[in-house]
Amino acid sequence: METAKDIATIIGTAAAIVIGFLGLKTWRIQLRSTADTELARRILVGLYKIKASVAFIRRPLREGITLPEGASISDQNAWTEAVAKQYQEEWNKLADERTELLVSCIEAQAVWDRDFLRHLTPLNVCLGELLDNITDYFEAKRQTYRDPDYHPAKTRRILFGTGGANDEYAQELNRIILDIDEKVRVKFERESFWHFLV
């Protein structure tokens, strides 16, 4: 009788240990999955904040422009500088959003894929093109320096978004963001898979 009791105790203890290890393993998998999901969420939110900021910068109708004190309403230089200041403030906000996205992408590089940052290259090129055209636009307005490759019509197409089917810049930006989105969204699918199992 004692032997049967000892065997039952040993089997019960062994079963508890196995169940404990399986529980810890499942908990670790869920923890990792939750961390991946949070990182993926931050990257996706960052991407779409950038997309919204670019659309805001490219809006053709400018509101809230404040001329310097004492400037005449007919002073074109004052208008140019006031609009340039507004663009600069909007670009600074976009730069902050890009920094937040970069921090999250560096984390993704550390935990998911050593080459993850390469997915940002097309986005950076696209945003650089917008900045170059903003710069060219204001240099032409100020008549300070003119890039020999400056084409006013091309600059207007990039600078002023219509959001329509003919807005090639917006379509390219959307394609780039969707490409990154697809690579990141996989982490959400894995999280859903683990929730289904557990």
C-alpha positions as CSV (number, residue, x, y, z in Angstrom):
1,M,0.0,0.0,0.0
2,E,2.9,2.3,0.9
3,T,4.5,1.5,-2.5
4,A,1.3,2.4,-4.4
5,K,1.0,5.6,-2.5
6,D,4.7,6.5,-3.2
7,I,4.2,5.7,-6.9
8,A,1.1,7.9,-7.1
9,T,3.0,10.7,-5.3
10,I,5.9,10.4,-7.8
11,I,3.6,10.3,-10.8
12,G,1.6,13.3,-9.5
13,T,4.8,15.2,-8.9
14,A,6.1,14.4,-12.3
15,A,2.8,15.3,-13.9
16,A,2.8,18.6,-12.0
17,I,6.4,19.3,-13.2
18,V,5.5,18.5,-16.9
19,I,2.4,20.7,-16.7
20,G,4.4,23.5,-15.1
21,F,7.1,23.4,-17.8
22,L,4.4,23.3,-20.5
23,G,2.6,26.2,-18.9
24,L,5.9,28.2,-18.7
25,K,6.7,27.4,-22.3
26,T,3.2,28.6,-23.4
27,W,3.5,31.7,-21.3
28,R,6.9,32.5,-22.8
29,I,5.5,32.0,-26.3
30,Q,2.5,34.3,-25.5
31,L,4.8,36.9,-24.0
32,R,7.0,36.9,-27.1
33,S,4.0,37.0,-29.3
34,T,2.5,40.0,-27.3
35,A,5.8,41.8,-27.6
36,D,6.0,41.2,-31.4
37,T,2.4,42.4,-31.7
38,E,3.1,45.6,-29.8
39,L,6.2,46.3,-31.9
40,A,4.3,45.6,-35.1
41,R,1.5,47.9,-33.9
42,R,3.9,50.7,-33.2
43,I,5.5,50.4,-36.7
44,L,2.1,50.3,-38.5
45,V,0.8,53.3,-36.5
46,G,4.1,55.1,-37.3
47,L,3.7,54.4,-41.0
48,Y,0.2,55.6,-41.2
49,K,1.0,58.8,-39.2
50,I,3.7,59.5,-41.7
51,K,1.2,58.9,-44.6
52,A,-1.3,61.3,-43.0
53,S,1.4,64.0,-42.4
54,V,2.6,63.8,-46.0
55,A,-1.0,64.2,-47.2
56,F,-1.4,67.2,-44.9
57,I,1.9,68.8,-46.1
58,R,0.8,68.2,-49.7
59,R,-2.6,69.8,-49.4
60,P,-3.1,72.5,-52.0
61,L,-5.2,74.8,-49.9
62,R,-3.2,76.5,-47.2
63,E,-4.9,77.9,-44.1
64,G,-3.7,79.7,-41.0
65,I,-0.9,81.5,-42.7
66,T,0.2,84.5,-40.6
67,L,2.2,87.3,-42.1
68,P,4.9,88.9,-40.1
69,E,3.8,92.0,-38.1
70,G,3.9,95.1,-40.3
71,A,4.0,93.2,-43.6
72,S,1.6,94.3,-46.3
73,I,-1.0,91.8,-47.5
74,S,0.3,92.4,-51.1
75,D,3.9,91.7,-50.1
76,Q,4.8,88.6,-52.1
77,N,8.1,88.0,-50.2
78,A,6.2,88.1,-46.9
79,W,3.7,85.6,-48.2
80,T,6.5,83.3,-49.5
81,E,8.3,83.4,-46.1
82,A,5.0,82.8,-44.2
83,V,4.1,79.8,-46.3
84,A,7.7,78.5,-46.1
85,K,7.5,78.8,-42.3
86,Q,4.3,76.8,-42.3
87,Y,5.9,74.1,-44.5
88,Q,8.9,74.0,-42.1
89,E,6.7,73.5,-39.1
90,E,4.8,70.7,-40.8
91,W,8.0,69.1,-41.9
92,N,9.4,69.2,-38.4
93,K,6.4,67.3,-37.2
94,L,7.0,64.7,-40.0
95,A,10.6,64.5,-39.0
96,D,9.6,63.6,-35.4
97,E,7.3,60.9,-36.7
98,R,10.0,59.5,-38.8
99,T,12.3,59.4,-35.8
100,E,9.7,57.4,-33.8
101,L,9.3,55.0,-36.7
102,L,13.0,54.6,-37.0
103,V,13.3,53.7,-33.3
104,S,10.7,51.0,-33.7
105,C,12.3,49.7,-36.9
106,I,15.7,49.5,-35.2
107,E,14.0,47.4,-32.5
108,A,12.5,45.2,-35.3
109,Q,16.0,44.9,-36.7
110,A,17.2,43.7,-33.4
111,V,14.5,41.1,-32.7
112,W,13.0,40.1,-36.1
113,D,15.3,40.6,-39.0
114,R,18.8,42.0,-39.2
115,D,18.0,43.6,-42.6
116,F,14.6,45.1,-41.5
117,L,15.8,48.7,-42.0
118,R,16.2,48.1,-45.7
119,H,12.4,48.2,-46.0
120,L,12.5,51.9,-45.0
121,T,14.9,52.8,-47.9
122,P,12.1,53.4,-50.5
123,L,10.1,55.4,-48.0
124,N,13.1,57.6,-47.2
125,V,13.7,58.1,-50.9
126,C,10.1,59.1,-51.5
127,L,10.1,61.6,-48.6
128,G,13.5,62.9,-49.8
129,E,11.9,63.6,-53.2
130,L,9.1,65.6,-51.5
131,L,11.6,67.6,-49.4
132,D,13.8,68.3,-52.5
133,N,10.7,69.6,-54.4
134,I,9.6,71.8,-51.4
135,T,13.1,73.3,-51.4
136,D,13.2,73.8,-55.1
137,Y,9.8,75.5,-55.0
138,F,10.8,78.0,-52.4
139,E,14.2,78.7,-54.0
140,A,12.4,79.4,-57.3
141,K,9.8,81.7,-55.4
142,R,12.7,83.5,-53.7
143,Q,14.7,83.6,-56.9
144,T,17.8,82.6,-54.9
145,Y,19.2,79.5,-56.4
146,R,17.7,77.5,-59.3
147,D,18.5,73.8,-59.8
148,P,19.1,73.4,-63.6
149,D,16.9,70.3,-63.4
150,Y,14.0,72.3,-61.8
151,H,10.7,71.7,-63.6
152,P,7.9,73.8,-62.1
153,A,5.1,71.4,-63.4
154,K,6.8,68.4,-61.9
155,T,7.4,70.2,-58.6
156,R,3.7,71.2,-58.4
157,R,2.6,67.6,-59.1
158,I,4.7,66.3,-56.2
159,L,4.1,69.3,-53.9
160,F,0.4,69.6,-54.2
161,G,-1.5,66.4,-53.8
162,T,-4.9,65.7,-55.3
163,G,-5.3,62.2,-53.9
164,G,-6.9,61.2,-57.2
165,A,-5.9,58.6,-59.8
166,N,-3.5,61.0,-61.4
167,D,-1.6,61.7,-58.1
168,E,1.5,59.6,-58.9
169,Y,3.4,60.6,-55.8
170,A,0.5,59.6,-53.5
171,Q,0.2,56.3,-55.3
172,E,3.9,55.6,-55.0
173,L,3.8,56.5,-51.3
174,N,0.8,54.2,-50.8
175,R,2.6,51.3,-52.6
176,I,5.7,51.8,-50.4
177,I,3.6,51.9,-47.2
178,L,1.6,48.8,-48.2
179,D,4.8,46.9,-48.9
180,I,6.1,47.6,-45.4
181,D,2.7,47.0,-43.9
182,E,2.6,43.5,-45.4
183,K,6.0,42.6,-43.9
184,V,5.0,43.8,-40.5
185,R,1.4,42.6,-40.4
186,V,2.7,39.0,-40.4
187,K,3.4,39.5,-36.7
188,F,-0.3,40.1,-36.0
189,E,-1.2,36.9,-37.8
190,R,1.2,34.9,-35.6
191,E,-0.4,36.5,-32.5
192,S,-3.9,35.4,-33.7
193,F,-2.6,31.9,-34.3
194,W,-1.3,31.6,-30.7
195,H,-4.5,32.9,-29.2
196,F,-6.4,30.3,-31.2
197,L,-4.2,27.5,-29.8
198,V,-4.3,28.7,-26.2
